[in-house]
Amino acid sequence: MGAFDPLYAILPVWAQHAAVTAYGLYWRQLRFGPGYSQFVREYEGREKFSQEEWREWQVKHLTKLLASSVDYVPYYREHWTESQKRAALNGDLSALPLLEKDPIRANPKAFLRDDMHPSRPQVFLTSGSTGTPISSYFTIPELRKSLALREIRSARWAGVSFSMPRATFSGRMVEPNPQSKGPYHRFNAVERQVYFSAFHLKPNTAQQYVDALHRHNIQWGTGYAVSFYLLARFMLERNIPAPNLRAIITTSEKLTPEMRTIMERAYGCRVYEEYSTVENAIFASECEHGRLHVSPDVAIVEILRPDGSPCIPEEAGEVVVTSLMREYQPLIRFRLGDVAMWDSEPCPCGRQMPVLKEVIGRIEDVVIGPDGRQMVRFHGIFVNQPHVCEGQIIQEALDRIHVKVVPTDGFSTDDTNDIVHRIQQRLGDVRVVVEPVAEIPRTNAGKFQAVVSHLNK
Ligand SMILES: [Zn+2]
């Protein structure tokens, strides 16, 4: 996590600004290194593809991906049957088994191609929407591709650019002190990026967030939908005038029509949704006509019925992805755990990229601190917790949090204390009970819930 590691927490605020700037410098050299501008041109060029050109492009890349997975990826080599391997070599995706998150979580290196030895592979840990951390390995060119993709298909479609000053809400611990009187942001001077703390948003701190937007001349915002929404609500409650923003691009949580309306009113600009994952397993973004286009050069996206057959447009089903962007750690027919539906209407923008009508069932409960602070996702609680297989946060009362964890071998009181500390850091003075359990019950629909709230909201 670089700038956001434990050392960061004990630095004074000025040094934290410097640390995020140094972190920004590191990212800048990674992003704009060799290949970046070529990737930008390629993503631009493919937007003009016809359906036939997209089909050819996907077939060509899928064939290569499946053949190398049979030969060089230990997991597929060991788990696919001989007939599945033959199907893979014929490019028949539908004959291959669905991939769960558990095997990747258990042994992410079994998914790395053993004929590739990239220098400085980057590892990203995510707790995902299920609370189960997954290690994603990116080569540096893959990382550059993912940044070029976001510049072209996300920022540019919304009329902004990563070269403009921006503000970000994420799960990072930007301000380590839960009792802090501010500032609730840190400024990365290299990227001209304000990192906001998602954990200090309250009606009486909203003005400080908006002041930071003005002070750093921020042009657009990106990150957690729920955080931008909560800030918008507090701004309207307190009659705080709209800052001078060109767009907000939300990620990570479902953006409901109500959230969009409140945000557009508070910020005075358009709000765009991006649907993607840290694993780059899927990427969909909103064009100028407000339609959510899937990028076919990131993944082959299937929406499936429970019996495995494909859904027709406007029929909700499970999202299963085969990542074409990730050559080093290929994810083939990966179950994202999301439910979505295709749109039957083509988009007037003319891009021949499939449109999602809706991504359903990603929104997570909001947890509220005893002082009324509304916490968003508990992203970060289970990241870097090697002895936790699965975790669930249950809010029993304003000041009482119950954490269920499915431990792996080696789980000790140190792990328990670390979880308690992380929650108190985010919520302040709450009682936290950590309970190791054999399994975490699923909902009636079979869904895992990362957060359960017993509060009447
Ligand atoms: Zn469009």
Residues whose N, C-alpha, C, O or C-beta is under 5 A from the ligand:
A	BS01	ZN	C287 H289 R291 C347 C349
